[in-house]
């Protein structure tokens, strides 16, 4: 039988390691080393919290800072669309959580962006990020999958009751239930799979160069 592509536990031959361990990898920062402006982001240290930005003036006053931006500056852009919506087993649609470019008053995961600074250098941008005044209100959060679907678990967002993004099944449930019902012996096993996702050394990046239209 031909092995499944990207199957669980399947070995995948790596071909990229040589250039990475020998210092020959290429990253976005290599392409924009002489870029005139750099950006840095203020991100949430909380898994779930409400917040209020109290002071931007201190950040704006730092030498080299060209702009400090918050959610209201990008309100016209709309949110980031989900491109992987899946139908539930009953045919209903997946409740897609709204995902703004920059959070305005509430964050839902560690690393959620609440402000952006653009400056002449990366150091100036980071200094300005650290100068932004924020008041945080820590809210209940849950990171364990089983705990997340337990009764009275903290809600990730109101659109997904019970913290269930979607449910689905494969095969014929009635036939499967009948086979188990007639089996002389039954064995139970619990298998927990961690979150499986490709984590890159850097996100998808872009280089922008202003010009005349």
C-alpha positions, 0 to 999 in steps of 0.5 A, a space after each residue: 500500500 502506498 504510504 499516505 502523504 504527510 501521514 502521522 509518524 511518517 518520516 520525511 527526508 529533509 533537504 534544507 538543513 545543510 544551508 541552515 546549519 552552515 549559515 547560508 540560509 536566506 531570510 527577509 532581513 537579509 533582503 532588507 538590511 538597508 531598508 530605510 524603515 523598520 517595524 516592531 509590534 507590541 504583542 499580548 503577554 496574556 492568553 486572554 485579556 482586555 486592555 486599554 492603551 493609555 499612552 502613545 506620546 512617549 513612544 512617538 517622542 523617541 528619536 527615529 520613530 516615524 509612526 505609532 499605529 493602533 487598531 483604529 488606524 487600520 479600521 478600514 482594512 477589515 479582518 484577516 479571512 479564514 481560508 480553511 473553513 470546514 463544514 460540520 458533520 450536520 452540514 452547518 458552517 464552522 463558526 469563524 472567529 473574527 481576526 482583526 489586523 490589530 486587536 482594539 480592546 481584547 486579545 485572545 492569545 499570547 502574541 496578539 498584536 495591539 500596536 505597531 511602531 515604524 522607525 529608522 532602526 529596529 532598535 528604535 522601533 523596539 524601544 518605542 514598543 516598550 514605551 507604550 503604556 497599556 493597562 491589562 485586565 487578565 481574563 480566564 483562559 484555557 489551553 488544554 483541549 479536554 478542559 476547553 470543552 468541559 462545562 463552564 470552561 472559559 469561552 474563546 469567543 461567543 460565536 463558538 459555544 462550548 469552544 468547538 470549532 467544528 466537528 466531523 466524521 468519516 465513514 458510516 457511523 451506523 455500520 460501525 456502531 453495529 460492528 462494535 455492538 456485535 463484537 465479542 471483545 472490545 478494547 478502549 484506547 485513548 490517543 492524544 495528538 498534539 497540535 500539528 502545524 508547520 512552524 517556520 523560522 520567520 513568517 511570510 514576509 514582504 518588502 515594500 518600496 514606495 514609488 510614483 504611480 
